[in-house]
């Protein structure tokens, strides 16, 4: 790997959360990958399995039009139709590429506006680093603001998490959502 690829950069989260007044769950990543930052939307790397997992768990199998698709707009529509809010734990940090392990100097996002504006019943984090940073940076802020919402860590859907096959991720996500009382398809 060349020196440029290993360079740590300061990154600001440049696009906002996806949510509306009907969002029932909030899914948080750590910080968008370079591909997602380029597209200004969540989980846009073509090998990230987030959207195939969401389709498998939430899409109405009897409705061929109920798909996430490939565009930011179709994915936004899919998420909102299924009560899914999306954002990230981190507002800014120093990071090398898309490596969660390299994250330093993380500054958290303020989740309170979403939690005040939508009936979020559960928060999920994608990946170990998102869960770790949520517990360290977000939990104290939410407690201080009077919020008490359970958080469940989920495995990363990143292609870097090659140990998890798509079918394993689908099972893990479906089971976690069910355990949190979120309605999923069969």
JONORCOR-V521164 format. One record per backbone hydrogen bond with DSSP energy under -0.5 kcal/mol. CO is the residue of the C=O (numbers start at 1). NH is the residue of the N-H. Records with the same first field share a line. If there is no record, write none. Layout:
BEGIN
CO=NH  NH
END
This chain:
BEGIN
2=6
3=7
4=7
9=11  95
11=93
12=14
17=19
18=86
20=23
21=119
24=121  122
25=85
26=28  124
27=87
28=126
29=89
30=90
33=37
34=38
35=39
36=40  41
41=44
45=48
49=53
50=54
51=55
52=56
53=57
54=58  59
55=59
57=185
59=61
60=63
62=64
63=66
65=67
71=75
72=76
73=77
74=78
75=79
76=80
77=81
78=82
79=84
80=83
83=24  25  85
85=27
86=18
87=29
89=109
91=13
92=107
93=11
94=104
95=9  97
96=99
98=100
99=102
100=103
104=94
107=91  92
109=111
111=114  115
112=116
113=117
114=118
118=120
122=26
123=152
124=28
125=127  154
127=131
128=132
129=133
130=134
131=135
132=136
133=137  138
134=138  139
137=141
138=142
139=143
140=144
141=145
142=147
143=146
150=123
152=125
154=127
157=49
158=161
160=162
161=164
163=165
165=169
166=170
167=171
168=172
169=173
170=174
171=175
172=176
173=177
174=178
175=179
176=180
177=182
178=181
END
